[in-house]
Amino acid sequence: MKVLIAGGAGFIGSTVASACLDDGIEPVILDSLCTGRAEFTRGRTFYRGDISDGALLDRIFAEHPEIGAVLHAAALIVVPESVSQPLRYYRENVAKSLDLLEHVIRNGVTRYVFSSSAAIYRAGADFSVDESSPLAPASPYARTKAMMETVLADTAEATGLRALSLRYFNPVGADPLLRTGLQLPRPTHALGRLIDAWTEGGEFLITGTGWPTRDGSGVRDYVHVWDLARAHVRALRRFDEILPAGGSRSVEAVNLGTGDGTTVRELVAAFTETVGPVRTRDAPPRPGDGAGAFTRGTRARLLLDWKPEYSVADGIRDAVRWCRIRDELLGLRRPARHLQLHASDGR
């Protein structure tokens, strides 16, 4: 079996590609390398190009008629950037995704796995959500994900498309074999900023400290990226059981999280225990930020036969291990101090 992974040179897409290879599924990668890395495609079938390039898509499907599913992981993902550049986000995440979807349908592929986000939810009083929770995306980024889920539902109603939306919570860590990891030299998510502050002797800003959570900082569901990758493999393997051709349902959504809410202050404490202390400072929330959420429910276990195996501490350790080799592997120029990772990480 082959799967086309749009965005397969990015952090999550490349990790999913590794999990597919480990399970005997051959990934065919399409990526513009806007944020992805060519290094993550070595030894894999790779086409460099845009997901809206119909001629390129036609060529890929012609050269790989065994492609039985498409995994759409190509998107811009930085929430504050989406607030300041909404047109760019709607163009890249929605307009081009419409083109991709049209090209996929034209080439006769009906299995579609979409990388969605838990940012589309309105959390309950306890900050937990399940797949039936109300939607209230609070940023242009989140709205692009909600829009695409609507597009997929409408398209499935009118065509033979079957679409499975995997709603990610907060990915952390790296491929445990260190084949891939977060490629950005200046990550914007909490764990990446924690590692930067620790290695460079700077401060970690706890952005948003007045939320109605147990300690005032935002609450997140930190799920290891390798657990996410395994869930994608399960989704591909069980796709026809979840959404059988000609069945009564043609779309489904599944949350991918641990089921545990961890506040940002608790993440700092886990980082200190696992790696070492880091200086912190309270700061206002960033544009588009919210209090956060964590998943509840059992749909992932029931439909995918999946549950997380890695802890937050595992995610921290693997992220640090990846940072030790990332700059050299990807040819990034960083201050020498950034490379002096010396903590005992238990690996």
JOKA-V400519 format. One record per backbone hydrogen bond with DSSP energy under -0.5 kcal/mol. CO is the residue of the C=O (numbers start at 1). NH is the residue of the N-H. Records with the same first field share a line. If there is no record, write none. Layout:
CO=NH + NH
//
This chain:
1=26
2=68 + 69
3=5 + 28
4=6 + 71
5=7 + 8 + 30
6=73
7=10
9=37
10=14
11=15
12=16
13=17
14=18
15=19
16=20
17=21
18=22
19=23
20=23 + 25
21=24
25=27
26=3
27=29 + 45
28=5
29=47
30=7 + 8
31=49
37=40
38=41
39=42
41=44
45=29
47=31 + 49
50=53
52=54
53=57
54=58
55=59
56=60
57=61
58=62
59=63
60=64
64=67
66=2
69=4
70=72 + 113
71=6 + 73
72=115
73=75
77=79
78=82
79=83
80=84
81=85
85=89
86=90
87=91
88=92
89=93
90=94 + 95
91=96
94=98
95=99
96=100
97=101
98=102
99=103
100=104
101=105
102=106
103=107
104=109
105=108
110=112 + 162
111=70
112=114 + 164
113=72
114=116 + 166
116=168
117=120
118=121
119=138
120=136
121=123
124=127
127=294
128=124
129=296
130=133
134=122
139=143
140=144
141=145
142=146
143=147
144=148
145=149
146=150
147=151
148=152
149=153
150=154
151=155
152=156
153=157
154=158
155=159
162=112
163=165 + 252
164=114 + 166
165=167 + 254
166=116 + 168
167=256
168=118
169=171
170=223
172=225
175=178
180=175
184=187
189=193
190=194
191=195
192=196
193=197
194=198
195=199
196=200
197=201 + 202
202=279
203=205
204=206 + 281
205=207
206=208 + 283
208=218
211=213
216=211
218=264
219=293
220=222 + 262
221=170 + 223
223=172
224=228
225=229
226=230
227=231
228=232
229=233
230=234
231=235
232=236
233=237
234=238
236=239
238=241 + 242
239=243
244=247
250=163
252=165
254=167
255=257
256=169
260=262
262=220
263=267
264=268
265=269
266=270
267=271
268=272
269=273
270=274
271=275 + 276
279=204
281=206
283=208
286=289
291=219
294=129
298=302
299=303 + 304
300=304 + 306
301=305
311=315
312=316
313=317
314=318
315=319
316=320
317=321
318=322
319=323
320=324
321=325
322=325 + 326
323=327
325=329
326=330
327=331 + 332
332=334
335=338 + 339
336=339
337=340
339=341
340=342
343=345
//
